[in-house]
Amino acid sequence: MFRKEKAVIIGGGISGKLAARVLSDFFQEVLIIERDQEPEGPFPRKGAPQGEHIHALLHAGEAGLESLFPGITEKFYSSGAIKINSTKDLAWFHHGVWKLRFDGEFSTILQTRPHLEWHIDQYIKSIPNVTVQYNQVVRDYICKETENIIAGVEVVDGSGHAENILADLVVDASGASSITSKWLEKREIHIPDKKAKIGLSYISKTFQLAKNEDRDWAIKIVYPNPPVEKMGGTISKVEGNRYLVTINGYHNVINEKEALLNDKSFLELAKKLPKLDIYQEIKDAPPLTGTSIYRVPQITWRQFQKVNLPDGLLLIGDTICRIDPVFGQGMSIAVLEALALQRLFQKSDHSIKKITTTFHKKAAKIISPIWNMVIIEDFRYPETTGKKPLGLFIQQWYAKNIFLISSQDQHVYNSLFKVMNLIHSMTTLMHPRILKTVLKRTFLK
């Protein structure tokens, strides 16, 4: 089995912990460098401001997480996470219609991101050859310039004390504002990328809802019907018998200063959604938290697979691709990347250079269809800027038909559900039976 001495991971978020779990099987020592303080429980942390908003673990991500951390799904449930039937307990208003609801074959976990991350953190701490250094920042890479090798990192703690840490492999899991991009740019190494400006704002608040026997859902999504509508919202039951509400708006449609004024301002925002369902649920409900905000001005996919990176450097998670969080795919992409990395180390006796180069190509193959799926929807707004995919109009037309048919046809919705949960590829929706249904709707309606 591939066995090297030391791997250093920059960033102790979800993608960093996933990488640590994988590398712990192949390195004698794995060290995570984390800028935040050590967490004291399942609470939001400064380094993950998006943690106070609704998160989703798609089915592919859930299955992958369980394979990496056996038993973690049961730990989620035993500590309060909610298990629902994915197509029965979800009420979803999408592109102007309510999705069909039925007792399907899949279940979904409803929980806050801090709750999920806390359990991953506890698992990581149980791995004997993984350690975490908190309150530390990676200031620079240690690079053997003539050999083009990353040999470690320079770390600075809260008191300003600097330390050099040598490693066989350095993994950058620090996210969209990572050190790597800036480091490469300084060396005039251009990173090709794809970008789209979406001007997205997330506004969230947690409520205590009164019991209601008529409440037949555990999560309700009100999605905007673009391009006319730009605001959507989700209300989801989470651990502790609480309900987390996130309102999102594209292209700066939300007045953030106004939304943060007081509790009434949040209610006024909920009134502006395409349906009043969420407002009706929270208008008399006591809030349990303040209002939090998170911004995603643009989404970016840095195509590191096209760059001749130094030996000993690997990128993962948001460091490679920060995708539109409305579709809930970010965490699951990180899980799929971790699984790809695991398979490479399991099957390969190649050098680290060969493994990292191959990994970045595989990560691109994971991201590409998901990026395309997301960008098709983001470009329904004329204000979205960026390079449009080929055949955009046709793809949008076809997708819109699938969305609308999903309000009536169980087979079509189930197929869409599997695609959106990264279980099946987009080609599933081109099956002759589905294609025939779309054409029939178009020409015979």
LUMPA-817176 format. One line per 5 residues: number of its first residue (from 0); for each residue x, y, z of C-alpha. Coordinates in steps of 0.25 Angstrom, whole numbers. Layout:
REM residues N
NUM) X,Y,Z; ...
REM end
This chain:
REM residues 445
0) 0,0,0; 4,14,-3; 11,20,9; 18,33,11; 22,40,23
5) 14,53,24; 2,61,18; -2,75,22; -16,80,19; -19,95,19
10) -33,97,25; -41,89,34; -54,90,28; -62,79,22; -53,77,10
15) -41,78,18; -46,67,28; -50,58,16; -36,59,10; -31,56,24
20) -39,44,25; -35,38,12; -20,42,14; -19,36,28; -19,22,21
25) -7,25,13; 2,34,21; 8,32,34; 4,46,39; -7,55,34
30) -7,70,40; -18,79,38; -15,94,39; -28,102,43; -29,117,45
35) -41,116,54; -41,112,69; -44,98,73; -60,96,73; -67,94,86
40) -79,88,80; -88,88,68; -88,103,66; -86,112,55; -71,116,53
45) -64,129,48; -57,122,37; -70,116,31; -80,128,30; -89,120,21
50) -91,110,33; -103,118,38; -111,116,25; -118,104,20; -109,93,15
55) -112,80,7; -105,67,7; -110,60,-6; -111,45,-7; -98,43,-14
60) -91,51,-3; -99,44,8; -95,30,3; -80,35,1; -79,41,14
65) -84,28,21; -74,20,13; -63,29,18; -68,30,32; -76,17,35
70) -87,19,45; -88,34,44; -102,34,38; -107,28,50; -100,38,59
75) -107,49,51; -120,43,54; -117,39,69; -113,53,72; -126,60,66
80) -124,60,51; -138,58,43; -140,46,34; -150,49,23; -155,42,11
85) -149,50,0; -161,52,-9; -172,51,1; -168,60,12; -162,71,2
90) -172,81,-3; -165,88,-14; -171,100,-22; -162,100,-35; -163,109,-47
95) -177,112,-44; -183,98,-41; -183,89,-28; -175,76,-30; -182,63,-30
100) -181,57,-16; -181,42,-14; -175,32,-5; -162,29,-12; -150,20,-10
105) -140,30,-4; -138,37,9; -132,50,13; -125,56,25; -129,69,30
110) -119,76,39; -111,89,41; -97,89,35; -90,91,49; -97,79,53
115) -92,71,41; -78,77,42; -77,74,57; -79,59,55; -69,59,44
120) -59,66,54; -62,56,65; -59,45,55; -46,51,50; -41,53,65
125) -42,38,67; -32,35,56; -19,33,63; -10,39,52; -18,51,49
130) -15,64,57; -21,78,56; -13,91,59; -24,102,62; -22,117,62
135) -11,116,51; -10,122,37; -2,117,25; 6,129,21; 14,123,9
140) 18,110,3; 32,104,4; 36,102,-10; 48,96,-16; 48,105,-28
145) 58,98,-37; 51,85,-36; 37,91,-36; 33,84,-23; 25,88,-11
150) 32,83,1; 23,88,12; 17,101,18; 21,113,26; 11,114,37
155) 8,126,47; 0,125,60; -8,136,67; 4,142,74; 12,144,61
160) 21,132,63; 25,126,50; 29,111,47; 33,103,35; 26,89,34
165) 31,80,23; 22,70,16; 22,60,5; 8,65,1; 1,79,3
170) -14,79,1; -21,93,-1; -35,91,5; -36,106,9; -47,110,0
175) -50,120,-11; -40,131,-5; -28,121,-4; -14,123,-4; -11,115,-16
180) -17,124,-26; -10,136,-21; 3,128,-20; 2,124,-34; -1,137,-40
185) 11,143,-33; 19,133,-41; 12,138,-54; 5,124,-55; -9,127,-60
190) -20,118,-56; -31,117,-66; -45,118,-60; -60,119,-63; -68,130,-56
195) -82,135,-55; -87,147,-47; -100,144,-40; -100,154,-29; -106,144,-19
200) -110,148,-5; -114,138,6; -122,143,18; -125,133,29; -132,132,43
205) -136,120,52; -150,119,58; -159,111,67; -171,107,60; -184,104,68
210) -189,89,66; -198,88,54; -205,75,51; -208,80,37; -193,82,34
215) -190,70,24; -176,74,21; -162,74,27; -156,84,17; -162,93,8
220) -155,100,-4; -161,112,-11; -152,114,-24; -153,126,-32; -158,126,-47
225) -147,133,-54; -145,142,-61; -157,150,-54; -155,145,-40; -142,146,-33
230) -145,142,-19; -147,128,-13; -147,122,1; -146,109,8; -152,106,22
235) -146,93,28; -148,85,41; -134,83,47; -129,77,60; -135,82,73
240) -149,83,67; -145,96,61; -148,102,47; -137,108,39; -142,118,29
245) -133,123,17; -137,134,7; -128,135,-5; -128,146,-16; -121,147,-29
250) -114,160,-35; -115,168,-22; -130,168,-22; -130,168,-6; -127,180,1
255) -117,174,11; -117,186,21; -132,187,22; -133,172,23; -124,172,35
260) -131,183,43; -140,175,51; -149,162,52; -160,170,45; -151,172,33
265) -148,158,31; -164,155,31; -165,166,21; -155,159,12; -162,146,13
270) -175,153,8; -168,156,-5; -166,141,-8; -174,135,-20; -183,128,-10
275) -187,132,4; -185,119,10; -172,122,18; -177,135,23; -190,129,28
280) -182,119,36; -173,129,42; -181,141,44; -185,138,58; -173,129,61
285) -163,133,72; -149,135,65; -138,127,72; -126,134,66; -122,147,60
290) -122,149,45; -110,145,37; -105,148,23; -96,142,13; -92,147,-1
295) -88,139,-13; -85,150,-23; -80,140,-34; -77,126,-36; -64,121,-40
300) -58,108,-46; -42,109,-46; -37,99,-55; -25,94,-49; -25,81,-57
305) -20,90,-69; -8,96,-61; 6,90,-58; 5,90,-43; 17,88,-34
310) 19,74,-30; 14,71,-16; 2,81,-17; -13,76,-18; -26,85,-18
315) -40,80,-13; -54,86,-10; -57,100,-12; -42,103,-15; -45,97,-28
320) -60,101,-30; -69,110,-23; -83,107,-29; -96,113,-27; -100,108,-13
325) -115,109,-16; -115,95,-22; -108,89,-10; -97,82,-17; -84,87,-11
330) -82,78,0; -86,66,-9; -76,70,-19; -65,70,-8; -69,56,-4
335) -69,51,-18; -55,57,-20; -50,50,-7; -55,37,-12; -48,39,-25
340) -35,42,-17; -37,30,-9; -38,21,-21; -25,27,-27; -17,24,-15
345) -23,10,-13; -20,6,-28; -7,14,-31; 7,12,-28; 11,24,-36
350) 18,36,-30; 10,47,-23; 12,56,-36; 5,46,-44; -6,44,-34
355) -9,59,-32; -9,61,-47; -19,50,-49; -27,55,-37; -29,69,-43
360) -34,63,-56; -43,54,-49; -48,65,-41; -51,73,-53; -59,61,-59
365) -68,61,-46; -70,76,-46; -73,78,-61; -87,72,-62; -91,79,-49
370) -85,92,-53; -93,91,-66; -106,87,-59; -105,100,-50; -100,110,-61
375) -112,106,-69; -121,111,-58; -113,123,-54; -113,128,-68; -128,129,-68
380) -125,143,-63; -121,153,-73; -112,160,-63; -104,148,-61; -90,150,-68
385) -80,140,-72; -77,130,-83; -90,123,-87; -90,108,-91; -93,104,-105
390) -108,101,-108; -112,109,-96; -126,112,-101; -129,97,-104; -124,92,-91
395) -132,103,-84; -144,99,-92; -143,84,-89; -140,86,-74; -152,95,-73
400) -161,84,-79; -155,74,-69; -158,83,-57; -172,85,-61; -175,71,-65
405) -169,67,-51; -182,73,-45; -190,62,-51; -182,50,-56; -175,42,-44
410) -165,35,-54; -160,48,-59; -159,54,-45; -152,42,-40; -142,42,-51
415) -140,57,-49; -138,55,-34; -127,45,-37; -120,54,-46; -121,66,-36
420) -116,57,-25; -104,52,-34; -108,38,-34; -110,38,-49; -104,46,-60
425) -112,56,-68; -113,46,-80; -124,39,-71; -133,51,-75; -131,48,-90
430) -137,34,-89; -146,31,-100; -158,30,-91; -155,44,-84; -152,50,-98
435) -165,46,-103; -172,52,-91; -165,65,-94; -168,65,-108; -183,61,-106
440) -184,73,-96; -178,83,-106; -186,79,-119; -199,73,-114; -202,82,-102
REM end
